[in-house]
């Protein structure tokens, strides 16, 4: 990804987060910051002080969010400088998609094999929200929700290390996707994937996943 956003003074486009407990604030703040990253609103980089001022959040919440974004390789920390948004190149994206294919194939197989079957309503709710925002033209929110779908599916698999591994791949994919506009109906793939795993059809689920990741792989990554 060679294109760089024009550095502009950053102003949050949303009102400050209303405190409802530390975990709530950090999770909500993360969603807001991640979406603003997808919209390239951090041309001058990110710092704790800047995020505190922009979102009206507490330092502990901001620090947790920045630590999470660094762990996910969405932002790159630099000593004595503002963190900057990562710019994954074509090879890094290729390797990320390859790793996702291997990991998420196992996720689908594990979910389909779980005795009694997990509850799929959270997945359906995420697909519905993704569709809503995509159709409203809120692509950054739709992209974030699409990523949350894959992370929720990984959690349903019941394998913590596997879910943790995907937690470092899915957000990076979303960051790469931000440079493409042809994502408006990605929710359809996830809707079909839910139906497949709900019916215990791992083979069909893997087919839908493979089709989706293959389509991402052939996009023109700069």
Secondary structure, DSSP 8 states (H G I E B T S, - for coil): ------------SS-----S-HHHHHHHHHHHHHHHHHTT--TT-B-HHHHHHHH---HHHHHHHHHHHHHTTSEE--TTS-BEE----HHHHHHHHHHHHHHHHHHHHHHHHSTT----HHHHHHHHHHHHHHHTT-HHHHHHHHHHHHHHHHHHTT-HHHHHHHHTTHHHHHHHHTT--TTTTTHHHHHHHHHHHHTT-HHHHHHHHHHHHHHHHTS---
